[in-house]
Amino acid sequence: MMQTGTRTAVLTVALALLMASAGPADVIGPPTDDAPINMRDPDTNYEFDDRMRIRNRYGHPSHPENWQSDGLVRFDLSSIPPGGALESVTLNAYYFWRFDNDPTGRDLSCFRIASDWDESTVTWNTRPALAAARTSGSIVPQDYGWMSWDVTADVEAFAAGAATNYGWQIVDEVPFGWFDIPTVYLYAKDAGSLEPYLEIAWLETPARPSTWGRIKACFR
């Protein structure tokens, strides 16, 4: 039979595990991976950059600085059970700075990433494939603050096994057509605060195993 002291220690560990894994959270973050990719420096990896710069490539035809910059982001979605009754899932990133022309009102696209990538090696030239159509858009606000993209359909597909979770790419698709293309700066996870996160709303709370049954399993 298990000694009293040992049983107490096991119970303490079990309770700690239950508190840490009581069920899917309403917020998932920070990202497990994120990285900017920059057409201007196509072979450079920016793993430890604390920001993602989002910029369209199409400026004035005579301007030599026509290049694009996007942001990649991925989260651990293992806490979302298959068949979970999701009402909505939003990807949130903090807009904290801008450069050149004012980007207010521009529509930034969020695309589901369709192939694998590694934040420690990805560059513009090795960027992953994207889904054919964008997932959703988000309008750049007048003031700095949070921007949000609806990624509900993608997360439902991930949870159902209909698509693989490679994350999302944020892109400014709209041609600017003039000098000084607007640039949006979003915080990345290496900023240390205001990192990107996912916010989940449930239609109903997912079913969870009996708490007591999970504790008893620790004594078997």
RAQUI-V746449 format. One record per residue. RES is the residue in one letter. PHI is phi in radians with two decimals (NA if undefined). PSI is psi in whole degrees, 0 to 359 (none if undefined). Layout:
res=RES phi=PHI psi=PSI
res=RES phi=PHI psi=PSI
//
This chain:
res=M phi=NA psi=147
res=M phi=-1.22 psi=132
res=Q phi=-1.11 psi=152
res=T phi=-1.01 psi=315
res=G phi=-1.09 psi=320
res=T phi=-1.17 psi=318
res=R phi=-1.11 psi=320
res=T phi=-1.09 psi=318
res=A phi=-1.12 psi=318
res=V phi=-1.12 psi=319
res=L phi=-1.10 psi=319
res=T phi=-1.06 psi=315
res=V phi=-1.11 psi=317
res=A phi=-1.06 psi=314
res=L phi=-1.11 psi=322
res=A phi=-1.11 psi=319
res=L phi=-1.14 psi=321
res=L phi=-1.14 psi=320
res=M phi=-1.15 psi=326
res=A phi=-1.39 psi=340
res=S phi=-2.33 psi=45
res=A phi=-1.20 psi=347
res=G phi=2.62 psi=173
res=P phi=-1.00 psi=135
res=A phi=-1.46 psi=159
res=D phi=-1.35 psi=342
res=V phi=-2.24 psi=133
res=I phi=-2.10 psi=123
res=G phi=2.96 psi=168
res=P phi=-1.26 psi=179
res=P phi=-1.09 psi=152
res=T phi=-1.32 psi=328
res=D phi=-2.51 psi=139
res=D phi=-2.72 psi=155
res=A phi=-2.89 psi=138
res=P phi=-1.39 psi=151
res=I phi=-2.24 psi=140
res=N phi=-2.31 psi=119
res=M phi=-1.11 psi=334
res=R phi=-1.21 psi=326
res=D phi=-2.15 psi=75
res=P phi=-1.19 psi=345
res=D phi=-1.94 psi=13
res=T phi=-1.71 psi=133
res=N phi=-1.70 psi=135
res=Y phi=-2.05 psi=41
res=E phi=-0.90 psi=318
res=F phi=-1.72 psi=13
res=D phi=-1.20 psi=140
res=D phi=-1.63 psi=12
res=R phi=-2.57 psi=155
res=M phi=-2.02 psi=121
res=R phi=-1.69 psi=124
res=I phi=-1.97 psi=119
res=R phi=-2.60 psi=135
res=N phi=-1.31 psi=155
res=R phi=-1.64 psi=345
res=Y phi=-1.71 psi=93
res=G phi=-1.73 psi=211
res=H phi=-1.21 psi=137
res=P phi=-0.95 psi=330
res=S phi=-1.57 psi=0
res=H phi=-1.54 psi=128
res=P phi=-1.33 psi=351
res=E phi=-1.69 psi=36
res=N phi=-1.45 psi=96
res=W phi=-2.55 psi=160
res=Q phi=-2.02 psi=149
res=S phi=-2.42 psi=132
res=D phi=-2.23 psi=173
res=G phi=-2.22 psi=135
res=L phi=-1.87 psi=142
res=V phi=-2.64 psi=141
res=R phi=-2.51 psi=147
res=F phi=-2.20 psi=157
res=D phi=-1.40 psi=115
res=L phi=-1.88 psi=20
res=S phi=-1.15 psi=343
res=S phi=-1.41 psi=353
res=I phi=-1.65 psi=114
res=P phi=-1.32 psi=150
res=P phi=-1.02 psi=134
res=G phi=1.38 psi=8
res=G phi=-1.05 psi=139
res=A phi=-1.42 psi=84
res=L phi=-1.45 psi=133
res=E phi=-1.56 psi=314
res=S phi=-2.81 psi=153
res=V phi=-2.35 psi=127
res=T phi=-2.12 psi=138
res=L phi=-1.59 psi=127
res=N phi=-2.10 psi=133
res=A phi=-2.43 psi=144
res=Y phi=-1.62 psi=119
res=Y phi=-1.48 psi=114
res=F phi=-2.13 psi=351
res=W phi=-2.81 psi=158
res=R phi=-2.45 psi=162
res=F phi=-2.50 psi=150
res=D phi=1.09 psi=220
res=N phi=-1.12 psi=154
res=D phi=-1.15 psi=123
res=P phi=-1.49 psi=2
res=T phi=-0.88 psi=130
res=G phi=1.58 psi=352
res=R phi=-1.29 psi=146
res=D phi=-1.75 psi=107
res=L phi=-1.58 psi=129
res=S phi=-1.60 psi=147
res=C phi=-2.03 psi=121
res=F phi=-1.93 psi=139
res=R phi=-1.22 psi=131
res=I phi=-1.40 psi=135
res=A phi=-1.93 psi=5
res=S phi=-2.58 psi=164
res=D phi=-1.32 psi=158
res=W phi=-2.71 psi=161
res=D phi=-2.21 psi=123
res=E phi=-1.09 psi=338
res=S phi=-1.45 psi=350
res=T phi=-2.29 psi=343
res=V phi=-1.12 psi=140
res=T phi=-2.36 psi=177
res=W phi=-1.01 psi=317
res=N phi=-1.27 psi=342
res=T phi=-1.99 psi=18
res=R phi=-1.05 psi=150
res=P phi=-1.32 psi=167
res=A phi=-1.30 psi=158
res=L phi=-2.11 psi=158
res=A phi=-1.07 psi=154
res=A phi=-1.13 psi=324
res=A phi=-2.03 psi=148
res=R phi=-1.20 psi=154
res=T phi=-1.33 psi=312
res=S phi=-2.91 psi=176
res=G phi=-2.23 psi=165
res=S phi=-2.50 psi=131
res=I phi=-1.48 psi=130
res=V phi=-1.13 psi=124
res=P phi=-1.33 psi=166
res=Q phi=-1.20 psi=322
res=D phi=-1.87 psi=156
res=Y phi=-1.10 psi=146
res=G phi=2.82 psi=193
res=W phi=-1.30 psi=139
res=M phi=-1.99 psi=147
res=S phi=-2.34 psi=143
res=W phi=-2.20 psi=136
res=D phi=-1.40 psi=114
res=V phi=-2.09 psi=24
res=T phi=-0.98 psi=310
res=A phi=-1.06 psi=321
res=D phi=-1.14 psi=314
res=V phi=-1.17 psi=323
res=E phi=-1.06 psi=319
res=A phi=-1.15 psi=320
res=F phi=-1.08 psi=311
res=A phi=-1.12 psi=328
res=A phi=-1.47 psi=353
res=G phi=1.41 psi=11
res=A phi=-1.44 psi=344
res=A phi=-2.60 psi=156
res=T phi=-1.68 psi=139
res=N phi=-1.35 psi=96
res=Y phi=-1.86 psi=3
res=G phi=1.58 psi=206
res=W phi=-2.43 psi=157
res=Q phi=-2.12 psi=130
res=I phi=-1.74 psi=128
res=V phi=-2.39 psi=141
res=D phi=-1.69 psi=102
res=E phi=-1.53 psi=343
res=V phi=-1.42 psi=117
res=P phi=-1.01 psi=132
res=F phi=-1.51 psi=317
res=G phi=1.30 psi=21
res=W phi=-2.67 psi=182
res=F phi=-1.25 psi=160
res=D phi=0.95 psi=68
res=I phi=-1.06 psi=132
res=P phi=-1.04 psi=140
res=T phi=-2.20 psi=130
res=V phi=-1.84 psi=132
res=Y phi=-1.91 psi=124
res=L phi=-1.99 psi=142
res=Y phi=-1.18 psi=141
res=A phi=-1.80 psi=176
res=K phi=-1.14 psi=335
res=D phi=-1.35 psi=359
res=A phi=-1.24 psi=335
res=G phi=1.58 psi=345
res=S phi=-2.74 psi=159
res=L phi=0.98 psi=37
res=E phi=-1.27 psi=159
res=P phi=-1.03 psi=149
res=Y phi=-2.68 psi=163
res=L phi=-1.82 psi=138
res=E phi=-2.01 psi=128
res=I phi=-2.02 psi=132
res=A phi=-2.01 psi=132
res=W phi=-1.82 psi=141
res=L phi=-1.25 psi=326
res=E phi=-2.67 psi=151
res=T phi=-1.16 psi=129
res=P phi=-1.05 psi=145
res=A phi=-1.12 psi=140
res=R phi=-2.24 psi=152
res=P phi=-1.09 psi=155
res=S phi=-1.00 psi=131
res=T phi=-1.04 psi=315
res=W phi=-1.16 psi=322
res=G phi=-1.09 psi=325
res=R phi=-1.25 psi=324
res=I phi=-1.18 psi=316
res=K phi=-1.07 psi=328
res=A phi=-1.08 psi=335
res=C phi=-1.25 psi=344
res=F phi=-1.74 psi=359
res=R phi=-1.38 psi=none
//
